[in-house]
Amino acid sequence: MTRDTMKEAAVAAEVLLFDNWFDAIEDGVRARVRGFIETMLEEELSDALSRPRYGRRKPGEDEAAPSVVGVRHGHRERTLTGTFGKTRIAVPRARLEGEDGKTREWRSGSLRAYQRRTRAADALIAGAYLSGTNTRRVRRALNAVFAGPVGKDVVSRVWRKAKGDWDAWNARSLAEEPIVRLILDGTVARVRLDRKATSVSLLVALGVRADGQKVLLAIKTMGGESEAAWRALLDDLVRRGLPRPELVVVDGAPGLERALRRCGPTWLSNAAPCTSIAISSPMRPSGCTRRSRTTTKI
């Protein structure tokens, strides 16, 4: 009986994944995060005060030089959690003089007031939660990333913030959007609901501004592409003040076309007397390389 001693030696010499958790790169980066953040905040404050730390104006200096608009007064400790883990930083403090002669506390533009996590950390927590895991599983999954525990109350607050931002985005006014073309289409996305993978039908409204820039106007879960579903989305766009577009591009879905014809006479408009509908058929005859298109007006 023969044995492959070369293979056994190679396997024995290989370092297994969980044998050593220490990572020199990660450890080195996280050790320098505090100094980098503090230096960035100090430079931001120096720009606001128009002078570096301990800087003084020398006698005879040019009077056109920027004047001192405030004074420093120490630091305050704050804990910040990011994708680099949790660290304690010293945030500089200063009082700035306003044009009216009154002073106010300096606020950093990089570090918001009462901020305890970076935006990347909040996005990571929200993304893990939206992937279908519960708050406890998110805590366990992100424990190694943040180099410390993540409380379930933190996960809940981040989710409520994401939900509030989503609701505000869906309710924002569209009256000032210079939309000249409107693209309407439906798609299907695979998601996890109640621990099961399922398909969700989405209705999407994409606008094209006068300068050619595309902007997402609305995305809704309506359960299908029926006339009632599309009518609800169009009524929402009208209610939010979307001007009547010059051209609406659709894929020829019967429910969408009927909803557009019903919505046409009541569409709010101050610019265009009529709207053209460009219908791109998804069915291609054999030998054709481009989709057939018809144009009608409402």
FILUM-212173 format. One record per residue (C-alpha): residue in one letter; x, y, z. Coordinates in steps of 0.05 Angstrom, whole numbers, plus 5000, padded with zeros to 4 digits. Layout:
REM residues N
LUMDREN type   xx   yy   zz
LUMDREN    a    X    Y    Z
...
//
This chain:
REM residues 298
LUMDREN type   xx   yy   zz
LUMDREN    m 5000 5000 5000
LUMDREN    t 5029 5067 4979
LUMDREN    r 5018 5135 5011
LUMDREN    d 5023 5204 4980
LUMDREN    t 5069 5237 5030
LUMDREN    m 5078 5300 4988
LUMDREN    k 5003 5316 4991
LUMDREN    e 4999 5303 5065
LUMDREN    a 5058 5349 5079
LUMDREN    a 5026 5404 5037
LUMDREN    v 4960 5399 5075
LUMDREN    a 4996 5399 5142
LUMDREN    a 5037 5461 5124
LUMDREN    e 4976 5500 5101
LUMDREN    v 4948 5550 5151
LUMDREN    l 4874 5538 5160
LUMDREN    l 4825 5595 5158
LUMDREN    f 4805 5594 5231
LUMDREN    d 4873 5577 5260
LUMDREN    n 4894 5650 5269
LUMDREN    w 4844 5707 5271
LUMDREN    f 4898 5761 5273
LUMDREN    d 4903 5801 5209
LUMDREN    a 4962 5849 5206
LUMDREN    i 4930 5893 5152
LUMDREN    e 4864 5900 5187
LUMDREN    d 4897 5913 5254
LUMDREN    g 4944 5965 5225
LUMDREN    v 4889 6002 5189
LUMDREN    r 4843 6004 5250
LUMDREN    a 4900 6028 5294
LUMDREN    r 4911 6088 5249
LUMDREN    v 4838 6106 5239
LUMDREN    r 4834 6150 5302
LUMDREN    g 4893 6192 5282
LUMDREN    f 4867 6201 5211
LUMDREN    i 4798 6223 5234
LUMDREN    e 4825 6272 5286
LUMDREN    t 4873 6302 5235
LUMDREN    m 4816 6311 5185
LUMDREN    l 4773 6347 5238
LUMDREN    e 4832 6391 5259
LUMDREN    e 4844 6413 5187
LUMDREN    e 4770 6427 5178
LUMDREN    l 4770 6472 5240
LUMDREN    s 4834 6507 5217
LUMDREN    d 4800 6526 5152
LUMDREN    a 4739 6552 5190
LUMDREN    l 4784 6594 5236
LUMDREN    s 4828 6617 5178
LUMDREN    r 4890 6598 5218
LUMDREN    p 4924 6534 5241
LUMDREN    r 4926 6511 5313
LUMDREN    y 4969 6557 5356
LUMDREN    g 4973 6604 5297
LUMDREN    r 4982 6679 5312
LUMDREN    r 4984 6740 5267
LUMDREN    k 5053 6770 5264
LUMDREN    p 5064 6846 5271
LUMDREN    g 5063 6881 5205
LUMDREN    e 5027 6824 5170
LUMDREN    d 4986 6841 5109
LUMDREN    e 4919 6869 5131
LUMDREN    a 4885 6834 5072
LUMDREN    a 4899 6766 5104
LUMDREN    p 4839 6729 5131
LUMDREN    s 4821 6752 5201
LUMDREN    v 4811 6705 5260
LUMDREN    v 4737 6690 5266
LUMDREN    g 4737 6648 5329
LUMDREN    v 4776 6613 5383
LUMDREN    r 4788 6540 5402
LUMDREN    h 4768 6515 5470
LUMDREN    g 4789 6443 5479
LUMDREN    h 4764 6375 5456
LUMDREN    r 4708 6327 5472
LUMDREN    e 4711 6251 5469
LUMDREN    r 4663 6214 5423
LUMDREN    t 4655 6141 5403
LUMDREN    l 4648 6129 5329
LUMDREN    t 4631 6062 5296
LUMDREN    g 4646 6049 5223
LUMDREN    t 4667 5994 5177
LUMDREN    f 4735 6001 5212
LUMDREN    g 4704 5982 5278
LUMDREN    k 4691 6023 5341
LUMDREN    t 4740 6077 5361
LUMDREN    r 4743 6137 5409
LUMDREN    i 4763 6203 5378
LUMDREN    a 4777 6272 5406
LUMDREN    v 4733 6323 5370
LUMDREN    p 4760 6395 5371
LUMDREN    r 4715 6450 5397
LUMDREN    a 4713 6524 5379
LUMDREN    r 4670 6586 5383
LUMDREN    l 4659 6624 5318
LUMDREN    e 4642 6698 5314
LUMDREN    g 4584 6716 5269
LUMDREN    e 4572 6780 5229
LUMDREN    d 4525 6805 5283
LUMDREN    g 4579 6799 5336
LUMDREN    k 4549 6738 5369
LUMDREN    t 4587 6673 5378
LUMDREN    r 4564 6603 5362
LUMDREN    e 4592 6533 5372
LUMDREN    w 4630 6506 5312
LUMDREN    r 4598 6445 5279
LUMDREN    s 4638 6398 5236
LUMDREN    g 4611 6384 5166
LUMDREN    s 4643 6315 5165
LUMDREN    l 4619 6292 5234
LUMDREN    r 4547 6309 5247
LUMDREN    a 4522 6327 5316
LUMDREN    y 4508 6266 5359
LUMDREN    q 4533 6220 5303
LUMDREN    r 4555 6153 5330
LUMDREN    r 4561 6113 5265
LUMDREN    t 4585 6129 5196
LUMDREN    r 4538 6128 5137
LUMDREN    a 4574 6067 5109
LUMDREN    a 4561 6030 5175
LUMDREN    d 4487 6048 5174
LUMDREN    a 4482 6025 5101
LUMDREN    l 4516 5959 5119
LUMDREN    i 4467 5947 5177
LUMDREN    a 4406 5966 5135
LUMDREN    g 4430 5923 5077
LUMDREN    a 4439 5862 5122
LUMDREN    y 4370 5872 5151
LUMDREN    l 4337 5881 5083
LUMDREN    s 4369 5818 5057
LUMDREN    g 4320 5778 5100
LUMDREN    t 4355 5769 5167
LUMDREN    n 4326 5790 5234
LUMDREN    t 4357 5838 5284
LUMDREN    r 4392 5783 5324
LUMDREN    r 4423 5752 5262
LUMDREN    v 4447 5820 5239
LUMDREN    r 4482 5829 5305
LUMDREN    r 4519 5763 5298
LUMDREN    a 4536 5773 5225
LUMDREN    l 4566 5843 5235
LUMDREN    n 4602 5829 5300
LUMDREN    a 4668 5813 5265
LUMDREN    v 4662 5872 5217
LUMDREN    f 4652 5924 5271
LUMDREN    a 4700 5889 5319
LUMDREN    g 4647 5891 5372
LUMDREN    p 4574 5876 5386
LUMDREN    v 4518 5913 5350
LUMDREN    g 4456 5922 5394
LUMDREN    k 4388 5903 5367
LUMDREN    d 4364 5973 5384
LUMDREN    v 4417 6001 5337
LUMDREN    v 4392 5955 5281
LUMDREN    s 4320 5978 5295
LUMDREN    r 4339 6052 5294
LUMDREN    v 4377 6045 5229
LUMDREN    w 4318 6008 5197
LUMDREN    r 4269 6062 5221
LUMDREN    k 4315 6115 5191
LUMDREN    a 4318 6078 5125
LUMDREN    k 4243 6068 5125
LUMDREN    g 4232 6142 5139
LUMDREN    d 4279 6163 5083
LUMDREN    w 4243 6115 5035
LUMDREN    d 4175 6144 5053
LUMDREN    a 4201 6215 5045
LUMDREN    w 4231 6198 4977
LUMDREN    n 4164 6169 4954
LUMDREN    a 4127 6231 4976
LUMDREN    r 4175 6284 4949
LUMDREN    s 4149 6337 4902
LUMDREN    l 4161 6329 4827
LUMDREN    a 4136 6398 4807
LUMDREN    e 4206 6426 4796
LUMDREN    e 4231 6367 4756
LUMDREN    p 4240 6387 4682
LUMDREN    i 4216 6320 4657
LUMDREN    v 4204 6317 4581
LUMDREN    r 4202 6241 4572
LUMDREN    l 4171 6188 4617
LUMDREN    i 4190 6115 4614
LUMDREN    l 4142 6065 4646
LUMDREN    d 4158 5992 4654
LUMDREN    g 4147 5933 4700
LUMDREN    t 4198 5884 4725
LUMDREN    v 4204 5825 4773
LUMDREN    a 4253 5821 4831
LUMDREN    r 4272 5762 4873
LUMDREN    v 4267 5777 4948
LUMDREN    r 4262 5740 5014
LUMDREN    l 4196 5746 5051
LUMDREN    d 4182 5706 5114
LUMDREN    r 4246 5666 5104
LUMDREN    k 4225 5645 5034
LUMDREN    a 4251 5667 4966
LUMDREN    t 4195 5696 4924
LUMDREN    s 4184 5741 4864
LUMDREN    v 4155 5811 4871
LUMDREN    s 4126 5851 4814
LUMDREN    l 4151 5923 4811
LUMDREN    l 4125 5982 4771
LUMDREN    v 4179 6032 4753
LUMDREN    a 4173 6104 4729
LUMDREN    l 4237 6134 4699
LUMDREN    g 4240 6207 4677
LUMDREN    v 4287 6240 4627
LUMDREN    r 4303 6313 4641
LUMDREN    a 4311 6366 4587
LUMDREN    d 4387 6359 4591
LUMDREN    g 4382 6284 4579
LUMDREN    q 4395 6262 4651
LUMDREN    k 4353 6203 4675
LUMDREN    v 4321 6204 4744
LUMDREN    l 4281 6151 4781
LUMDREN    l 4213 6180 4797
LUMDREN    a 4175 6122 4829
LUMDREN    i 4180 6048 4843
LUMDREN    k 4121 6011 4873
LUMDREN    t 4100 5941 4890
LUMDREN    m 4029 5932 4862
LUMDREN    g 4024 5857 4852
LUMDREN    g 4021 5859 4776
LUMDREN    e 4014 5904 4715
LUMDREN    s 3939 5912 4715
LUMDREN    e 3904 5975 4693
LUMDREN    a 3886 5992 4766
LUMDREN    a 3959 5983 4788
LUMDREN    w 3986 6029 4734
LUMDREN    r 3930 6079 4746
LUMDREN    a 3949 6083 4819
LUMDREN    l 4022 6097 4801
LUMDREN    l 4002 6150 4749
LUMDREN    d 3955 6183 4799
LUMDREN    d 4011 6186 4849
LUMDREN    l 4057 6221 4799
LUMDREN    v 4002 6271 4783
LUMDREN    r 3988 6283 4857
LUMDREN    r 4062 6298 4868
LUMDREN    g 4061 6351 4814
LUMDREN    l 4096 6318 4755
LUMDREN    p 4087 6362 4693
LUMDREN    r 4056 6329 4633
LUMDREN    p 4113 6299 4592
LUMDREN    e 4121 6307 4517
LUMDREN    l 4133 6233 4506
LUMDREN    v 4115 6170 4545
LUMDREN    v 4152 6106 4528
LUMDREN    v 4118 6040 4546
LUMDREN    d 4127 5967 4527
LUMDREN    g 4057 5955 4500
LUMDREN    a 4027 5923 4563
LUMDREN    p 3950 5926 4555
LUMDREN    g 3938 5949 4627
LUMDREN    l 3989 6005 4621
LUMDREN    e 3963 6030 4555
LUMDREN    r 3891 6032 4581
LUMDREN    a 3913 6068 4644
LUMDREN    l 3950 6121 4603
LUMDREN    r 3890 6134 4559
LUMDREN    r 3846 6143 4619
LUMDREN    c 3896 6188 4654
LUMDREN    g 3911 6230 4592
LUMDREN    p 3854 6281 4595
LUMDREN    t 3867 6296 4669
LUMDREN    w 3943 6298 4668
LUMDREN    l 3968 6364 4697
LUMDREN    s 4003 6405 4644
LUMDREN    n 4026 6475 4633
LUMDREN    a 4075 6462 4576
LUMDREN    a 4049 6412 4526
LUMDREN    p 3979 6409 4496
LUMDREN    c 3984 6334 4483
LUMDREN    t 4028 6275 4501
LUMDREN    s 4055 6223 4452
LUMDREN    i 4059 6150 4471
LUMDREN    a 4115 6109 4440
LUMDREN    i 4097 6036 4446
LUMDREN    s 4157 5988 4438
LUMDREN    s 4132 5918 4425
LUMDREN    p 4172 5865 4464
LUMDREN    m 4157 5813 4409
LUMDREN    r 4207 5813 4351
LUMDREN    p 4191 5780 4285
LUMDREN    s 4245 5733 4261
LUMDREN    g 4299 5769 4223
LUMDREN    c 4286 5836 4256
LUMDREN    t 4342 5869 4296
LUMDREN    r 4302 5927 4324
LUMDREN    r 4237 5930 4362
LUMDREN    s 4176 5955 4325
LUMDREN    r 4149 6020 4351
LUMDREN    t 4083 6057 4341
LUMDREN    t 4066 6126 4365
LUMDREN    t 3998 6151 4387
LUMDREN    k 3974 6213 4423
LUMDREN    i 3930 6225 4483
//
